[in-house]
Amino acid sequence: MLTRVHHADSIRTLLAEFPVVALLGARQVGKTTLARELGGAAATGLTVLDLEDPTDRERLRDPMLALRDLRGLVVIDEIQRAPEVFPTLRVLADREPLPARFLVLGSASPDLLRQSSETLAGRIAFHELTPFDTREVGRERWAELWLRGGFPRSFLAQSDAASARWRQNFVRTYLERDLPQLGIRVPGDTIRRFWSMLAHYHGQTWNGAELARAFGVSQSTVRHYLDILVATYMARRLDPWFENLSKRQVKSSKVYLSDSGLVHHLLGVDDRAALEGHPKVGASFEGFVIEQITRCLGAEREQCFTWGLHSGAELDLLVVRSGERLGFEVKRTSAPRATRSMRTAVELLRLDRLDVVYAGADVFPLTEKIRAVGIESLTDVL
């Protein structure tokens, strides 16, 4: 097993500041394992309630009776199955002194997020647990991480074939069990077809009209399908950034699937040789690198953008935070160079820095504000 130090430290900090912390993320990303590790290291005791366990679910039929006398860290897993617990958590979170803190785990659900935010406003903090990144697996294993993706059981499988089988079963379970449990009523076959089509659009500008024609449905319907994948952490939508410029800017989002291993499964790619020869290899690498950058920076999804001009200049990723503007271009090459498009982005967007991330190891300047960063060195320089 790999330790998830960065996530564990962030959650400990939040638990010290808030009475309730929601640890959210995709299924099978390791939320329960991390929560048990945090509880096991705590000196105040640990209680774990799993709402997929009929016994625990029955125990929480009366939430106040079940929770009021507990001490230390209380972990409630699959919280979306019992939204009636949230009003009780509000009462328990206001006690002085506070005998227990609550770590609630859940797969993303709009109902979960809305109810917890409204009921526990000011009392709850959110943390997203992502799949493994290069900080956790080691930068020398980036190619393996790219191929298999960062879901723990996929990355840690004994072989590429075993990893591919795990991803196949994950997709089936997600469609047949996870979506219905989250209250999503779209047929699994429909989401599967859309998901596979989106893998072929991975890294492209969103074109709802084209996808709607392919499905024979309305643009609002395919956007709803996309919203489902985004809400369950299967896809990332990079919204466009706008400046007050005298130039026509692209107003459409870019769409990526969040995990490169699932991209490859949906494209029918099972090994490195097949990946290197696939026409989507460049787009796959771009999406993989963007995920690594945002995770290493700790950037919220609301801080990440894409940018482009209709005249051709563009930027793969713009991160805006704490008054700083960082630009990133991803090039699957061994010899990166500064381009006119990059210089335009630096000038018009007033970037503090633009990094050209490439498939290598070294870091070196290209111009005064543009540098080349090998993916093997990415975690060292961000």
Residue pairs with C-beta under 8 A, 6 or more apart in sequence:
1 33
1 152
1 156
2 132
2 136
2 137
2 152
2 156
3 37
3 136
4 30
4 34
4 129
4 136
5 136
6 135
6 136
7 34
7 127
7 129
8 34
8 37
8 38
10 127
10 298
11 21
11 23
11 34
11 38
11 103
11 127
12 38
14 21
14 125
14 127
15 21
15 38
15 73
15 101
15 103
17 125
18 101
18 123
18 124
18 125
19 92
19 93
19 94
19 98
19 101
19 102
19 123
19 124
20 89
20 93
20 101
20 102
20 103
20 104
20 116
20 120
20 123
20 124
20 125
21 101
21 102
21 103
21 104
21 124
21 125
21 126
21 127
22 79
22 104
22 105
22 106
22 112
22 116
22 124
22 125
22 126
22 127
23 31
23 34
23 35
23 103
23 104
23 105
23 106
23 127
23 129
24 31
24 105
24 106
24 107
24 108
24 112
24 113
24 126
24 127
24 128
24 129
24 233
25 31
25 107
25 108
25 128
25 129
25 130
25 233
26 107
26 108
26 131
26 151
26 232
26 233
26 234
26 258
26 259
27 107
27 170
27 173
27 174
27 178
28 151
28 152
28 153
28 170
29 129
29 130
29 131
29 151
29 152
29 233
30 129
30 152
31 77
31 105
31 129
32 50
32 77
32 105
33 152
34 129
35 48
35 75
35 77
35 103
35 105
36 46
36 48
36 75
38 73
38 103
39 46
39 48
39 72
39 73
39 75
39 103
40 46
42 72
42 73
44 71
44 72
44 73
45 71
45 72
45 73
46 72
46 73
46 75
47 70
47 72
47 73
47 74
47 75
48 75
48 77
49 56
49 59
49 60
49 66
49 74
49 75
49 76
49 77
50 56
50 77
50 78
51 57
51 60
51 76
51 77
51 78
51 79
51 81
51 82
52 77
52 78
52 81
57 81
57 82
59 66
60 66
60 67
60 76
60 82
60 85
63 82
63 84
63 85
63 88
63 89
64 88
64 91
64 92
67 74
67 85
67 88
67 89
67 92
67 100
67 102
68 92
70 99
70 100
71 99
71 100
72 100
72 101
73 100
73 101
73 102
73 103
74 100
74 101
74 102
74 103
75 102
75 103
75 104
75 105
76 82
76 85
76 102
76 103
76 104
76 105
77 105
78 105
78 106
78 107
79 85
79 104
79 105
79 106
79 112
79 116
80 106
80 107
80 109
80 111
80 112
80 181
80 182
81 181
83 111
83 112
83 115
85 104
86 115
86 116
86 119
86 120
87 119
89 102
89 104
89 119
89 120
89 123
90 119
90 120
90 123
92 100
92 102
93 102
93 120
93 123
93 124
94 123
104 116
106 112
107 178
107 182
107 232
107 233
108 182
108 231
108 232
108 233
109 182
109 183
109 231
110 231
111 183
113 126
116 124
117 124
128 233
130 150
130 233
130 258
130 291
130 295
131 149
131 150
131 151
131 152
131 155
131 258
131 259
132 145
132 150
132 151
132 152
132 155
133 145
133 150
133 291
133 292
133 295
133 296
134 141
134 142
134 145
134 292
134 296
134 375
134 378
134 379
135 295
135 296
135 379
137 144
137 145
137 150
137 155
139 375
139 376
139 377
139 378
139 379
139 380
140 376
142 292
142 375
142 376
143 272
144 155
145 155
145 260
145 288
146 260
146 284
146 285
146 288
147 160
147 260
147 261
147 264
147 271
147 272
147 275
148 154
148 155
148 157
148 160
148 163
148 261
149 155
149 167
149 259
149 260
149 261
149 262
149 263
149 264
150 259
150 260
150 261
151 166
151 167
151 170
151 259
151 261
153 166
154 163
154 166
154 167
154 170
154 261
155 163
155 261
157 163
157 165
157 166
160 270
160 271
160 272
161 270
163 261
164 265
164 270
167 261
167 262
167 265
168 265
170 262
171 192
171 195
171 262
171 265
171 266
174 232
174 234
175 188
175 189
175 191
175 192
176 188
178 232
179 186
179 188
179 191
179 228
179 232
182 232
184 228
186 224
186 225
186 228
190 225
191 225
191 228
191 229
193 215
194 211
194 215
194 222
194 225
194 226
194 229
195 229
195 234
195 257
195 266
196 266
197 211
197 214
197 215
198 226
198 229
198 235
198 255
198 257
199 257
199 262
199 263
199 266
199 267
199 280
200 267
200 280
201 207
201 211
201 255
202 255
202 256
202 257
202 263
202 280
202 283
202 284
202 287
203 254
203 255
203 256
203 282
203 283
203 284
203 286
203 287
204 254
204 255
204 283
205 250
205 252
205 253
205 254
206 226
206 237
206 252
206 253
206 254
206 255
207 252
208 219
208 222
208 223
209 219
211 222
212 218
212 219
212 221
212 222
215 221
215 222
226 235
226 237
226 255
229 235
229 257
230 236
230 237
233 258
234 257
234 258
234 259
234 262
235 255
235 256
235 257
235 258
236 255
236 256
236 257
236 258
236 287
236 290
236 291
236 301
237 253
237 254
237 255
238 253
238 254
238 255
238 256
238 290
238 304
238 305
238 306
238 317
239 253
239 305
239 306
240 249
240 250
240 251
240 252
240 253
240 305
240 306
240 307
240 308
241 305
241 306
241 307
241 318
241 320
241 349
242 249
242 251
243 249
243 348
243 349
245 348
247 309
247 310
247 311
247 348
248 309
248 310
248 311
249 307
249 308
249 309
249 310
250 306
250 307
250 308
250 309
250 310
250 314
253 306
254 306
256 286
256 287
256 290
256 291
257 263
257 266
257 287
258 291
259 291
260 284
260 287
260 288
260 291
263 280
263 284
263 287
264 270
264 275
264 284
267 278
267 280
267 284
268 274
269 275
269 278
275 281
275 284
278 284
281 332
282 332
285 330
285 332
285 359
286 316
286 330
286 332
289 328
289 330
289 357
289 375
289 378
290 316
290 317
290 328
290 330
292 375
292 378
292 379
293 299
293 317
293 319
293 328
293 357
293 378
293 382
294 301
294 304
294 317
294 319
296 378
296 379
296 382
297 319
297 321
297 326
297 382
299 319
299 321
300 321
303 319
303 320
303 321
304 317
304 318
304 319
305 317
305 318
305 319
305 320
306 314
306 315
306 316
306 317
306 318
307 314
307 315
307 318
307 345
307 349
308 314
308 315
309 344
312 341
313 340
313 341
313 344
313 345
313 348
314 341
314 345
315 327
315 328
315 329
315 342
315 345
315 349
315 354
316 328
316 329
316 330
317 327
317 328
317 330
318 325
318 326
318 327
318 328
318 349
318 351
319 325
319 326
319 327
319 328
320 326
324 352
325 349
325 350
325 351
325 352
326 351
326 352
326 353
326 354
326 355
327 342
327 345
327 346
327 349
327 351
327 353
327 354
327 355
328 354
328 355
328 356
328 357
329 342
329 354
329 355
329 356
329 357
330 356
330 357
330 358
331 356
331 357
331 358
332 358
332 359
333 358
333 359
334 358
334 359
334 360
335 358
336 356
336 358
336 360
336 366
336 372
337 356
337 366
338 356
338 366
338 367
338 370
342 354
342 356
342 370
343 367
343 370
345 351
345 354
346 354
346 369
346 370
351 369
352 369
353 369
353 370
353 371
354 369
354 370
354 371
355 370
355 371
355 372
355 373
355 381
356 366
356 370
356 371
356 372
356 373
357 373
357 374
357 375
357 378
358 372
358 373
358 374
358 375
359 374
359 375
360 372
360 374
360 375
360 376
361 374
361 375
361 376
361 377
362 372
362 374
362 377
363 371
363 372
363 373
363 374
363 377
363 380
363 381
364 371
364 372
365 371
365 372
366 372
373 381
